[in-house]
C-alpha cells in the first residue's frame, strides 16, 4: 500500500471507499446466514439418509437371516440405470438436486431361487437409492461448506480489516487537515502582526 496523501481529495476517496464497504457488509452477512440455513438443512437430510440406511440394514438382518449362510450370487440383482438431477442456485452456489433415481432389477427365475430373493431385491433397491441421494447430499454440503468459508473470510476482511483501516485513514487525514488549517491561521496572524509592526515603524 502506497503512502497515504493527507489531502481533501484522498479524504473524499476514503469516504467513498468506506461507504462502499459498509454497503457490502449487510449483503455478505445475509448471504452467510442463507448458507448457514442451507447447511443445517443439508446436515439434517444427511442424518435422515443415514438413519434410513441403518433401518434398511436392520430390516435385512431381521427379515433375511438366511442371507448370511447363502452361497447364491445376489450382488447383481439390482443396478443403477440413471440419476435424474437438476441444479439449484442458492446465492450464486450451484447445488445438485436429485429428482429421480432409475434402478434396473435383473430378471430371475422365481422357481430357481428362494422366495425371499424378492424381499432382498426390494431392500437392495431401497439401499441403492438412499446411497445415491446420500452421495449427492454430501456434495451439496461440501459446496455449502466451501461457500460459507469464502463468504465468512470476505465478511471478516471487510468488517475487521478494510473498514477499520479506512476509518483510521479518514481520522489521520482529518487530523492532518485540521492541523494544516490551524497552522495556516497562525501563519496568517503572524504575517498580519508582522505587517502591522512594519507599517508602524
C-alpha positions, 0 to 999 in steps of 0.5 A: 500500500502506497503512502497515504496523501493527507489531502481533501481529495484522498479524504473524499476517496476514503469516504467513498471507499468506506461507504462502499464497504459498509454497503457490502457488509449487510449483503455478505452477512445475509448471504452467510446466514442463507448458507448457514440455513442451507447447511443445517438443512443439508446436515439434517437430510444427511442424518435422515439418509443415514438413519434410513440406511441403518433401518434398511440394514436392520430390516435385512438382518431381521427379515433375511437371516438366511442371507448370511449362510447363502452361497447364491450370487445376489450382488447383481440383482439390482443396478443403477440405470440413471440419476435424474438431477437438476441444479439449484442456485442458492446465492450464486452456489450451484447445488445438485438436486436429485429428482429421480433415481432409475434402478434396473432389477435383473430378471430371475427365475422365481422357481430357481431361487428362494422366495425371499430373493424378492424381499432382498431385491426390494431392500437392495433397491431401497439401499441403492437409492438412499446411497445415491441421494446420500452421495449427492447430499454430501456434495451439496454440503461440501459446496455449502461448506466451501461457500460459507468459508469464502463468504465468512473470510470476505465478511471478516476482511471487510468488517475487521480489516478494510473498514477499520483501516479506512476509518483510521485513514479518514481520522489521520487525514482529518487530523492532518487537515485540521492541523494544516488549517490551524497552522495556516491561521497562525501563519496568517496572524503572524504575517498580519502582526508582522505587517502591522509592526512594519507599517508602524515603524 
